[in-house]
Amino acid sequence: MSHFIAQQITKTIGDKTLFHNIGFSLYPGQRVGLVGINGTGKSTLLHVLTHPEEADAISLDTPSRFRISYLPQEPLLDDTLTVLEAVFEGDSPLLRLNRKYENSLKLVQEETENEEQLNRLVSLQAQMEDNRAWDLNAYAKTALTKLGIQNFSQRISELSGGERKRVALAQVLLEESDLLLLDEPTNHLDVDGIKWLQETLATKSGSILFITHDRYFLDAVCTSIFELENGQLTEFTGDYSSYVEQKAQLEATQQVSEHKQAQLYKAELAWMRKGAKARTTKQKARIDRFETLQDNMPVTSSETLDIGLVASRLGNKVIEGHHIAKSFGSNYIVRDFSFLLQKRDRIGIVGLNGVGKSTLMKLLEGSEPLDAGTIEKGSTVSIAYFDQHVPAMNENVRMIEYIRSISNEISTENGERLSATQMLERFLFPTSVHGTYIHKLSGGERKRLYLLSLLMSQPNVLLLDEPTNDLDIKTLSVLEGFLEEFSGVVIVISHDRYFLDRIANQLWILDGNGNVVISSKQYTTYLEERLEKQPETMSKAVSVFKEVEKSPNEKKKKLSYHEKKEWETIEQEIEEMEVSIAHLHEALNNAGADYDKTVEYSKEIDRLELSLEEKMERWSYLQEIVES
């Protein structure tokens, strides 16, 4: 496989240009996380790569027979199919062969005396054997199981939205592809499913471009990060931690430049306010310069999410549960569970998919009745319940009208009164979009607006069911900061390990049999100890998938002409980079107290080490082809 090159990509929706003339290239084995605030066009970018006719402009350079597999945020599946039939709906040769075999088997079972059908089945069985298609069949079932789907004969029409997403994920992972595009693949996955997906993506030989808010997942999977911001795409080499470090250095440099620009802006503003009457060429040039400065000034209101709001007064008694129980038939969610919630408690409700976490949350809120026991709430308790499914909004209402219908203003902890307009700005909605109708918002933007609407009521107990799904990382980072300072009680359900590690000081662990274990351990520590007790190696099916990933008729891979030339020089280039890094380390050691030199050498070492890591990965890929 050669590089995938996309250039001159432009897309406008209505009067909003999402991105203009952006481009990038991907090489085999590269795994890229696409990050950016909600509404910047991340999902749209993945969509136009598979539907280039919908872009305003785009240029794609791919080899012949280049295959792209795409998991959209809201996948479309045929409701009439079973789960297993839907997984085999892909268009790769092995999937087509599996479909033919399954259809032939069904016909033979219906017409047991039909010799022609029987002969066809025997022929397809031989093809399945020759092409190791049985392995793919087994992998499909293992993948579904790992992703929390147990009933393979269930109709797609009977599945929830999260289950449909998991079936679609299994489908694209089965397809042979040179480029895999995944839009929020970790949504609706429990921690075991995320771990399995992480291991599976590591086996892929093609390139992967994916969107996710899961920072641990980004750190474990990515070889580089693409950031989509202000209509432009910036590439950062390395994993998510490297991206954060590089971004911090970049912003530190920009702040110096912006400070100088701000000082110049103030001087120009003072001159403009004097209202020069004459319109000489010199003054006209200065007016033009002022307007340019004004257009380029950073919009600070959209850079941070400051939500230090006052919670309504909370008395000594918050919420107490006494021997509560809830079951559906013989399936217990909780049994004989007692608890006491106090001020500033931060509870993380965790467990595998299907154990009843959302049901427990609804018991706390009061919308789900108890079978036994009691839940007592203090007289001052004011609950805001954030449902993982955003409730229906009037799509013909503008954002500002939606927020004002809840409250016109709100108080902050420092006594400041903020209007609905100011609160929208603090929630990363600049003034220019306040008049936007709700139907024009992305899924993540709607979720952010929904969260704001709840906080406008100034609750003192927050029940958050999967708040991290569909929210961008920047919003999550500041939401975490807010929850740390919130004076009330927070109870949250999430599979986001980073989010729970930062927020929760106590875990309620549901085991699926009605038992709830209370632990003060950090979520990651709990997971590590759980894995030690039940050691789990990489699924055999993942290894099988590595074997069957190639097309049944694929010939032994050889180096292309350009790859041969690259192979001839790559080891020498690696040696030269290693020598350069050694010299820089020596220079750094001799820099002493020269701060400027120290910073200069350190940045150059970081840059070269990232390039060296990338070069080594490329060498490893070429070596595999040479030795195959």
Phi, psi and omega per residue, in radians:
M1 nan 2.392 3.091
S2 -1.685 -3.127 3.123
H3 -1.110 2.595 2.950
F4 -1.752 2.125 -3.061
I5 -2.093 2.157 3.074
A6 -2.105 2.269 -3.072
Q7 -2.402 2.777 3.005
Q8 0.948 0.690 -3.095
I9 -1.452 2.166 3.120
T10 -2.349 2.379 3.103
K11 -2.565 2.220 3.091
T12 -2.126 2.341 3.054
I13 -2.089 2.009 -3.045
G14 1.127 -2.167 3.114
D15 -1.783 0.231 -3.093
K16 -1.950 2.077 3.046
T17 -1.527 1.983 -3.105
L18 -1.280 -0.808 3.081
F19 -2.670 2.618 -3.038
H20 -2.316 2.081 3.015
N21 0.961 0.750 3.111
I22 -1.632 2.849 3.134
G23 -2.826 2.835 3.116
F24 -2.903 2.946 3.041
S25 -2.345 2.661 3.140
L26 -2.260 2.518 3.118
Y27 -2.144 2.844 -3.089
P28 -0.975 2.367 3.119
G29 1.507 -0.154 -3.137
Q30 -1.367 2.322 3.140
R31 -2.146 1.928 -2.956
V32 -1.987 2.215 3.014
G33 -1.620 2.238 3.131
L34 -1.731 2.046 -3.086
V35 -2.125 2.822 -3.140
G36 2.728 2.772 -3.091
I37 -1.166 2.649 3.108
N38 -0.971 2.415 3.097
G39 1.607 -0.046 3.140
T40 -1.432 -0.236 3.056
G41 1.911 0.369 -3.122
K42 -1.074 -0.893 3.141
S43 -1.120 -0.651 3.126
T44 -1.113 -0.662 3.126
L45 -1.083 -0.801 3.098
L46 -1.075 -0.673 -3.102
H47 -1.122 -0.787 -3.079
V48 -1.264 -0.352 3.053
L49 -1.173 -0.501 3.099
T50 -1.731 -0.263 3.094
H51 -2.276 1.158 -3.038
P52 -1.040 -0.396 3.135
E53 -1.172 -0.283 -3.134
E54 -1.604 -0.078 3.067
A55 -1.426 2.658 3.039
D56 -1.187 -0.623 3.079
A57 -2.732 2.488 3.115
I58 -2.910 2.527 3.062
S59 -2.315 2.047 -3.127
L60 -1.987 2.304 3.109
D61 -2.097 1.849 -3.118
T62 -2.329 2.685 3.052
P63 -1.156 2.900 3.069
S64 -1.170 2.624 -3.135
R65 1.057 0.496 3.111
F66 -1.348 2.207 -3.050
R67 -1.936 2.307 3.081
I68 -2.040 2.259 3.011
S69 -1.912 2.408 -2.961
Y70 -2.353 2.194 3.005
L71 -1.876 1.809 3.111
P72 -1.328 2.945 -3.141
Q73 -1.155 -0.615 3.096
E74 -2.135 1.468 -3.060
P75 -1.177 2.575 3.087
L76 -1.788 2.086 3.110
L77 -2.153 2.646 3.129
D78 -1.278 1.998 -3.076
D79 -1.103 -0.380 -3.076
T80 -1.418 -0.223 -3.081
L81 -1.491 2.759 2.962
T82 -1.424 2.967 3.132
V83 -0.996 -0.846 -3.092
L84 -1.164 -0.677 3.099
E85 -1.095 -0.690 -3.129
A86 -1.149 -0.683 3.138
V87 -1.103 -0.594 -3.125
F88 -1.563 0.243 -3.116
E89 -1.352 -0.103 -3.128
G90 -1.108 2.990 -3.011
D91 -1.904 0.221 3.137
S92 -1.348 2.766 -3.100
P93 -0.978 -0.748 -3.119
L94 -1.172 -0.658 3.115
L95 -1.202 -0.670 3.082
R96 -1.085 -0.711 3.131
L97 -1.126 -0.738 3.097
N98 -1.076 -0.704 3.117
R99 -1.112 -0.768 3.123
K100 -1.049 -0.746 -3.126
Y101 -1.130 -0.825 -3.119
E102 -1.075 -0.710 3.118
N103 -1.165 -0.716 3.125
S104 -1.132 -0.720 3.117
L105 -1.069 -0.703 3.134
K106 -1.122 -0.713 3.140
L107 -1.158 -0.701 3.118
V108 -1.125 -0.661 3.118
Q109 -1.163 -0.531 3.118
E110 -1.420 -0.577 -3.104
E111 -2.200 1.349 -3.027
T112 -1.129 -0.359 -3.096
E113 -1.698 0.004 -3.089
N114 -1.402 1.817 -3.059
E115 -1.177 -0.600 -3.140
E116 -1.122 -0.759 3.121
Q117 -1.150 -0.664 -3.140
L118 -1.122 -0.749 3.118
N119 -1.106 -0.673 3.120
R120 -1.120 -0.708 3.126
L121 -1.110 -0.731 3.127
V122 -1.080 -0.726 3.120
S123 -1.113 -0.722 3.137
L124 -1.210 -0.599 3.076
Q125 -1.076 -0.705 3.113
A126 -1.128 -0.715 3.116
Q127 -1.139 -0.685 3.102
M128 -1.062 -0.712 3.141
E129 -1.162 -0.823 -3.092
D130 -1.073 -0.643 -3.038
N131 -1.754 0.173 3.130
R132 0.970 0.599 -3.124
A133 -1.241 -0.349 3.073
W134 -1.075 -0.628 3.138
D135 -1.082 -0.712 3.140
L136 -1.158 -0.662 3.105
N137 -1.070 -0.763 3.118
A138 -1.172 -0.686 3.133
Y139 -1.098 -0.690 -3.139
A140 -1.025 -0.768 -3.124
K141 -1.216 -0.670 3.093
T142 -1.139 -0.731 3.138
A143 -1.053 -0.799 3.130
L144 -1.073 -0.735 3.136
T145 -1.103 -0.791 3.136
K146 -1.087 -0.524 -3.126
L147 -1.582 0.145 3.024
G148 1.541 0.295 3.099
I149 -1.881 2.032 -3.049
Q150 -1.816 -0.596 -3.058
N151 -1.659 1.728 -3.064
F152 -1.304 -0.329 -3.109
S153 -1.648 -0.009 3.129
Q154 -1.195 2.490 3.138
R155 -1.313 2.541 3.118
I156 -1.014 -0.618 -3.116
S157 -1.085 -0.336 -3.088
E158 -1.618 -0.055 -3.053
L159 -1.547 2.687 3.011
S160 -1.334 2.988 3.123
G161 -1.060 -0.718 3.124
G162 -1.151 -0.676 3.117
E163 -1.170 -0.681 3.098
R164 -1.081 -0.695 3.129
K165 -1.104 -0.666 -3.129
R166 -1.232 -0.636 3.065
V167 -1.129 -0.749 3.121
A168 -1.118 -0.628 3.097
L169 -1.122 -0.779 3.091
A170 -1.039 -0.671 -3.128
Q171 -1.090 -0.848 -3.089
V172 -1.237 -0.501 3.103
L173 -1.221 -0.467 3.117
L174 -1.341 -0.498 -3.075
E175 -1.206 2.484 3.009
E176 -1.349 2.195 -3.108
S177 -2.580 2.636 3.035
D178 -1.542 -0.461 3.117
L179 -2.394 2.219 3.138
L180 -1.941 2.110 3.131
L181 -1.917 2.109 -3.060
L182 -2.211 2.123 3.127
D183 -1.805 1.866 -3.134
E184 0.931 1.011 -3.114
P185 -1.199 -0.389 -3.101
T186 -1.487 -0.184 3.074
N187 -1.061 2.406 3.098
H188 1.252 0.173 3.054
L189 -1.772 2.446 2.997
D190 -1.434 3.128 -3.003
V191 -1.116 -0.590 3.105
D192 -1.200 -0.679 3.114
G193 -1.144 -0.691 3.121
I194 -1.136 -0.737 3.129
K195 -1.079 -0.781 3.131
W196 -1.095 -0.756 3.124
L197 -1.086 -0.728 3.123
Q198 -1.017 -0.777 3.132
E199 -1.192 -0.658 -3.113
T200 -1.160 -0.763 -3.130
L201 -1.105 -0.496 3.124
A202 -1.168 -0.345 -3.132
T203 -1.538 -0.170 -3.055
K204 -1.290 2.315 -3.139
S205 -1.555 -0.369 3.117
G206 -1.419 -2.970 3.108
S207 -1.674 2.704 -3.093
I208 -2.319 2.299 3.035
L209 -2.173 2.095 -3.026
F210 -2.465 2.696 3.074
I211 -1.914 2.284 3.018
T212 -2.761 2.720 3.043
H213 -1.723 -0.118 -3.055
D214 -1.347 1.826 -3.032
R215 -1.229 -0.586 3.061
Y216 -1.146 -0.691 3.117
F217 -1.125 -0.769 3.078
L218 -1.018 -0.763 -3.091
D219 -1.154 -0.609 -3.088
A220 -1.417 -0.503 -2.974
V221 -1.782 -0.646 -2.917
C222 -1.270 2.491 2.875
T223 -1.791 -0.277 3.052
S224 -2.823 2.885 -3.116
I225 -2.173 2.340 2.947
F226 -1.846 2.221 3.084
E227 -1.916 2.175 3.092
L228 -1.765 1.998 -3.041
E229 -2.613 2.293 3.114
N230 0.925 0.681 3.060
G231 1.374 0.062 -3.106
Q232 -2.157 2.705 -3.115
L233 -1.979 2.222 3.122
T234 -2.092 2.350 -3.128
E235 -1.766 2.354 3.061
F236 -2.136 2.236 -3.125
T237 -1.424 2.648 3.106
G238 1.661 -3.055 -3.096
D239 -1.415 -2.978 -3.074
Y240 -1.140 -0.673 3.116
S241 -1.060 -0.716 3.107
S242 -1.128 -0.680 3.112
Y243 -1.071 -0.790 -3.130
V244 -1.045 -0.746 -3.139
E245 -1.149 -0.800 3.140
Q246 -1.133 -0.681 -3.138
K247 -1.131 -0.702 3.127
A248 -1.096 -0.739 3.116
Q249 -1.128 -0.714 -3.141
L250 -1.120 -0.765 -3.116
E251 -1.205 -0.574 3.087
A252 -1.095 -0.717 3.099
T253 -1.154 -0.732 -3.118
Q254 -1.156 -0.593 -3.118
Q255 -1.093 -0.647 3.085
V256 -1.096 -0.793 -3.138
S257 -1.139 -0.721 -3.108
E258 -1.197 -0.578 3.102
H259 -1.105 -0.777 3.111
K260 -1.112 -0.703 -3.136
Q261 -1.146 -0.687 3.140
A262 -1.111 -0.698 3.112
Q263 -1.109 -0.718 3.113
L264 -1.149 -0.676 3.139
Y265 -1.079 -0.751 3.136
K266 -1.086 -0.719 3.131
A267 -1.130 -0.742 3.139
E268 -1.177 -0.657 3.139
L269 -1.116 -0.732 3.114
A270 -1.056 -0.705 3.138
W271 -1.165 -0.729 -3.107
M272 -1.123 -0.639 -3.096
R273 -1.213 -0.342 3.080
K274 -1.230 -0.336 3.071
G275 1.149 1.087 3.113
A276 -0.993 2.243 -3.078
K277 -1.471 -0.682 -3.102
A278 -1.252 2.616 -3.140
R279 -2.084 1.079 3.107
T280 -1.294 2.896 3.111
T281 -1.018 -0.728 -3.112
K282 -1.101 -0.772 -3.135
Q283 -1.202 -0.638 3.097
K284 -1.086 -0.709 3.114
A285 -1.102 -0.651 -3.128
R286 -1.227 -0.635 3.079
I287 -1.102 -0.769 3.098
D288 -1.052 -0.698 -3.141
R289 -1.131 -0.710 3.110
F290 -1.084 -0.783 -3.128
E291 -1.108 -0.641 3.097
T292 -1.141 -0.769 3.098
L293 -1.061 -0.737 -3.115
Q294 -1.102 -0.726 3.124
D295 -1.138 -0.572 -3.038
N296 -1.656 -0.035 3.133
M297 -1.156 2.390 -3.141
P298 -1.115 2.442 3.137
V299 -1.590 1.677 -3.024
T300 -1.181 -0.456 -3.103
S301 -1.152 -0.434 -3.132
S302 -1.674 0.021 -3.086
E303 -1.578 -0.462 -3.084
T304 -2.299 2.725 3.114
L305 -2.023 1.546 -3.055
D306 -1.669 1.865 -3.073
I307 -2.262 0.850 3.097
G308 -1.364 1.342 -3.032
L309 -1.637 2.735 3.077
V310 -1.432 2.198 3.018
A311 -1.433 2.584 3.077
S312 -1.099 2.711 -3.016
R313 -1.021 2.363 -3.126
L314 -2.072 2.150 -3.134
G315 -1.308 -3.074 -3.113
N316 -1.173 -0.596 3.133
K317 -1.598 2.167 3.133
V318 -1.872 -1.561 3.108
I319 -2.391 2.326 3.072
E320 -2.193 2.411 3.052
G321 -2.031 2.355 -3.102
H322 -2.158 1.843 3.026
H323 0.913 0.822 -3.082
I324 -1.351 2.640 3.119
A325 -2.546 2.554 3.089
K326 -2.684 2.299 3.087
S327 -2.524 2.789 2.991
F328 -2.115 1.791 -3.008
G329 1.166 -2.217 3.131
S330 -1.593 0.019 -3.095
N331 -1.629 1.845 -3.134
Y332 -1.468 2.299 3.006
I333 -1.524 -0.952 3.020
V334 -2.413 2.632 3.051
R335 -2.531 2.274 3.100
D336 0.882 0.879 -3.120
F337 -1.831 2.226 3.085
S338 -2.146 2.584 -3.099
F339 -2.761 2.844 3.057
L340 -2.407 2.105 3.106
L341 -1.736 2.340 -3.137
Q342 -2.182 2.970 -3.121
K343 -0.939 2.416 3.066
R344 1.174 0.260 2.991
D345 -1.147 2.472 3.101
R346 -2.233 1.768 -3.025
I347 -1.853 2.255 3.010
G348 -1.862 2.072 3.094
I349 -1.597 2.082 -3.032
V350 -2.281 2.854 -3.122
G351 2.636 2.914 -3.110
L352 -1.197 2.853 3.084
N353 -1.033 2.386 3.057
G354 1.622 -0.009 -3.111
V355 -1.490 -0.167 3.048
G356 1.842 0.456 -3.116
K357 -1.087 -0.801 -3.130
S358 -1.151 -0.607 3.101
T359 -1.118 -0.758 3.089
L360 -1.046 -0.708 3.115
M361 -1.080 -0.699 3.141
K362 -1.223 -0.524 3.036
L363 -1.115 -0.730 3.121
L364 -1.139 -0.685 -3.117
E365 -1.267 -0.595 3.126
G366 1.904 -0.020 -3.125
S367 -1.451 -0.202 3.104
E368 -2.058 2.231 -3.092
P369 -1.326 2.607 3.060
L370 -1.413 2.632 2.970
D371 -1.492 -0.588 -3.137
A372 -2.695 2.810 3.137
G373 1.462 -3.104 -3.114
T374 -2.420 2.652 2.992
I375 -2.170 2.095 -3.116
E376 -1.900 2.360 -3.129
K377 -2.076 2.462 3.097
G378 -1.144 2.729 -3.060
S379 -1.165 -0.385 -3.102
T380 -1.672 0.003 -3.067
V381 -1.191 2.236 3.067
S382 -2.205 1.929 -3.009
I383 -1.717 2.372 2.933
A384 -2.020 2.156 -3.079
Y385 -1.908 2.014 3.139
F386 -1.667 1.796 -3.140
D387 -1.362 2.452 3.133
Q388 -1.120 -0.394 3.060
H389 -1.759 1.909 -3.104
V390 -1.036 2.175 -3.126
P391 -1.127 2.779 -3.132
A392 -1.042 2.360 3.072
M393 -2.007 2.704 3.021
N394 -1.243 1.833 -3.000
E395 -1.256 -0.215 3.136
N396 -1.658 0.210 3.093
V397 -1.790 2.513 3.078
R398 -1.371 2.711 -3.108
M399 -0.944 -0.814 -3.071
I400 -1.107 -0.634 3.120
E401 -1.198 -0.667 3.141
Y402 -1.086 -0.786 -3.125
I403 -1.243 -0.710 3.141
R404 -1.139 -0.437 3.118
S405 -1.190 -0.310 3.120
I406 -1.669 -0.835 3.105
S407 -2.865 2.506 3.126
N408 -1.458 -0.438 3.140
E409 -2.718 2.933 -3.055
I410 -2.611 2.717 -3.115
S411 -1.747 2.526 3.040
T412 -1.793 3.013 -3.092
E413 -1.164 -0.404 3.132
N414 -1.625 0.229 3.068
G415 1.509 0.047 -3.121
E416 -1.352 2.499 3.060
R417 -1.773 2.168 -3.115
L418 -1.989 2.328 3.131
S419 -1.369 2.967 3.087
A420 -1.041 -0.662 3.109
T421 -1.092 -0.788 3.138
Q422 -1.134 -0.641 3.134
M423 -1.184 -0.667 3.076
L424 -1.066 -0.706 3.125
E425 -1.108 -0.708 3.136
R426 -1.217 -0.317 3.068
F427 -1.695 0.503 3.026
L428 1.172 0.420 3.008
F429 -1.904 1.726 -3.128
P430 -1.088 2.752 -3.058
T431 -0.928 -0.578 -3.068
S432 -1.115 -0.310 -3.083
V433 -1.940 0.087 -3.089
H434 -1.094 -0.452 3.124
G435 -1.524 0.101 -3.114
T436 -1.237 2.374 3.072
Y437 -1.243 2.557 -3.068
I438 -1.056 -0.552 -3.098
H439 -1.173 -0.237 3.118
K440 -1.585 -0.076 -3.086
L441 -1.436 2.614 3.034
S442 -1.303 2.947 3.132
G443 -1.044 -0.727 3.125
G444 -1.165 -0.656 3.120
E445 -1.160 -0.669 3.100
R446 -1.119 -0.686 -3.130
K447 -1.156 -0.685 3.106
R448 -1.132 -0.718 3.117
L449 -1.144 -0.701 3.103
Y450 -1.085 -0.752 3.106
L451 -1.073 -0.752 3.098
L452 -1.059 -0.727 -3.102
S453 -1.074 -0.620 3.113
L454 -1.216 -0.753 -3.100
L455 -1.229 -0.415 3.109
M456 -1.099 -0.374 3.111
S457 -1.455 -0.027 3.102
Q458 0.894 1.075 3.127
P459 -1.315 2.955 3.023
N460 -2.061 -0.065 3.011
V461 -2.295 2.123 3.141
L462 -1.892 2.131 3.019
L463 -1.888 1.947 -3.006
L464 -2.038 1.927 -3.141
D465 -1.737 1.871 -3.118
E466 0.890 0.969 -3.136
P467 -1.216 -0.329 -3.030
T468 -1.411 -0.357 3.129
N469 -1.081 2.272 3.040
D470 1.287 -0.007 3.050
L471 -1.605 2.444 -3.141
D472 -1.291 2.872 -3.029
I473 -1.139 -0.650 -3.128
K474 -1.118 -0.762 3.100
T475 -1.111 -0.746 3.129
L476 -1.055 -0.741 -3.085
S477 -1.043 -0.756 -3.096
V478 -1.422 -0.510 3.026
L479 -1.060 -0.718 3.081
E480 -1.061 -0.734 3.103
G481 -1.077 -0.703 3.111
F482 -1.127 -0.792 -3.099
L483 -1.130 -0.555 3.086
E484 -1.131 -0.581 -3.095
E485 -1.638 -0.227 -3.089
F486 -1.052 2.269 -3.033
S487 -1.437 -0.159 -3.133
G488 -1.624 -2.703 -3.116
V489 -1.827 2.420 3.095
V490 -2.155 2.225 3.027
I491 -2.173 2.162 -2.978
V492 -2.325 2.450 2.946
I493 -1.858 2.227 3.114
S494 -2.838 2.582 2.980
H495 -1.751 0.038 3.137
D496 -1.376 1.856 -3.045
R497 -1.098 -0.727 -3.122
Y498 -1.090 -0.799 -3.122
F499 -1.057 -0.825 -3.119
L500 -1.193 -0.672 3.107
D501 -1.027 -0.651 -3.075
R502 -1.427 -0.564 -2.988
I503 -1.691 -0.849 -2.915
A504 -1.383 2.295 2.982
N505 -1.848 0.028 3.076
Q506 -2.690 2.473 3.116
L507 -1.950 2.414 2.897
W508 -1.880 1.956 -3.006
I509 -1.821 2.014 3.134
L510 -1.624 2.287 -3.086
D511 -1.744 -0.040 3.132
G512 1.589 -0.133 3.115
N513 -1.975 0.240 3.113
G514 1.682 -0.093 -3.134
N515 -1.564 2.429 3.090
V516 -2.137 2.046 3.115
V517 -1.743 2.256 3.107
I518 -1.693 2.221 -3.101
S519 -2.371 2.519 3.084
S520 -1.704 0.155 -3.122
K521 -1.323 2.687 3.010
Q522 -1.175 2.593 -3.030
Y523 -1.037 -0.768 -3.136
T524 -1.111 -0.677 3.089
T525 -1.079 -0.765 3.096
Y526 -1.030 -0.765 -3.132
L527 -1.125 -0.737 -3.141
E528 -1.092 -0.746 3.133
E529 -1.181 -0.610 3.103
R530 -1.130 -0.695 3.128
L531 -1.220 -0.584 3.103
E532 -1.154 -0.650 3.132
K533 -1.273 -0.599 3.129
Q534 -2.178 1.335 -3.072
P535 -1.005 2.373 -3.085
E536 -2.351 1.987 3.075
T537 -1.510 2.952 3.127
M538 -0.996 2.326 -3.081
S539 -0.945 2.408 3.085
K540 -1.003 -0.569 -3.131
A541 -1.114 -0.527 3.088
V542 -1.134 -0.759 3.099
S543 -1.106 -0.709 3.097
V544 -1.052 -0.713 -3.099
F545 -1.096 -0.603 3.105
K546 -1.048 -0.587 -3.108
E547 -1.342 -0.638 -3.041
V548 -1.671 -0.001 -3.062
E549 -1.084 -0.575 -3.106
K550 -1.321 2.670 3.086
S551 -1.078 2.511 -3.108
P552 -1.056 -0.445 -3.113
N553 -1.845 0.239 -3.072
E554 -1.228 2.294 3.120
K555 -1.409 2.831 3.100
K556 -1.001 2.253 -3.042
K557 -1.274 2.415 3.103
K558 -2.188 2.770 3.080
L559 -1.206 2.402 3.011
S560 -1.301 3.011 -3.136
Y561 -1.014 -0.800 -3.106
H562 -1.186 -0.626 3.119
E563 -1.185 -0.621 3.071
K564 -1.063 -0.791 3.120
K565 -1.095 -0.689 3.133
E566 -1.144 -0.713 -3.120
W567 -1.112 -0.572 -3.105
E568 -1.167 -0.476 -3.027
T569 -2.009 -0.162 -2.952
I570 -1.163 -0.632 3.135
E571 -1.164 -0.679 3.095
Q572 -1.119 -0.687 3.133
E573 -1.130 -0.687 3.125
I574 -1.119 -0.768 3.122
E575 -1.068 -0.735 -3.137
E576 -1.132 -0.681 3.116
M577 -1.157 -0.692 3.112
E578 -1.112 -0.707 3.101
V579 -1.115 -0.753 3.133
S580 -1.073 -0.714 3.130
I581 -1.136 -0.715 3.117
A582 -1.082 -0.750 3.116
H583 -1.114 -0.673 3.140
L584 -1.174 -0.680 3.093
H585 -1.087 -0.686 3.111
E586 -1.120 -0.758 3.116
A587 -1.121 -0.650 3.127
L588 -1.110 -0.733 3.137
N589 -1.122 -0.522 -3.106
N590 -1.583 -0.057 -3.059
A591 -1.253 -0.410 3.114
G592 1.046 -2.212 -3.062
A593 -1.616 0.127 3.128
D594 -1.306 1.666 -3.043
Y595 -1.068 -0.775 -3.105
D596 -1.058 -0.766 3.125
K597 -1.139 -0.704 3.133
T598 -1.041 -0.819 3.123
V599 -1.092 -0.764 -3.123
E600 -1.066 -0.843 -3.129
Y601 -1.147 -0.704 -3.114
S602 -1.098 -0.762 3.127
K603 -1.116 -0.706 -3.128
E604 -1.192 -0.656 3.075
I605 -1.092 -0.791 3.127
D606 -1.043 -0.769 -3.113
R607 -1.106 -0.793 -3.109
L608 -1.196 -0.651 3.137
E609 -1.162 -0.644 3.063
L610 -1.143 -0.734 3.110
S611 -1.136 -0.664 3.129
L612 -1.134 -0.727 3.111
E613 -1.059 -0.744 3.124
E614 -1.133 -0.718 3.139
K615 -1.150 -0.673 3.131
M616 -1.148 -0.694 3.089
E617 -1.097 -0.686 3.119
R618 -1.151 -0.717 3.101
W619 -1.063 -0.730 -3.131
S620 -1.098 -0.711 3.126
Y621 -1.115 -0.815 -3.129
L622 -1.145 -0.650 -3.137
Q623 -1.102 -0.679 3.117
E624 -1.047 -0.689 3.131
I625 -1.198 -0.754 -3.121
V626 -1.075 -0.693 -3.063
E627 -1.548 -0.130 -3.105
S628 -1.343 nan nan
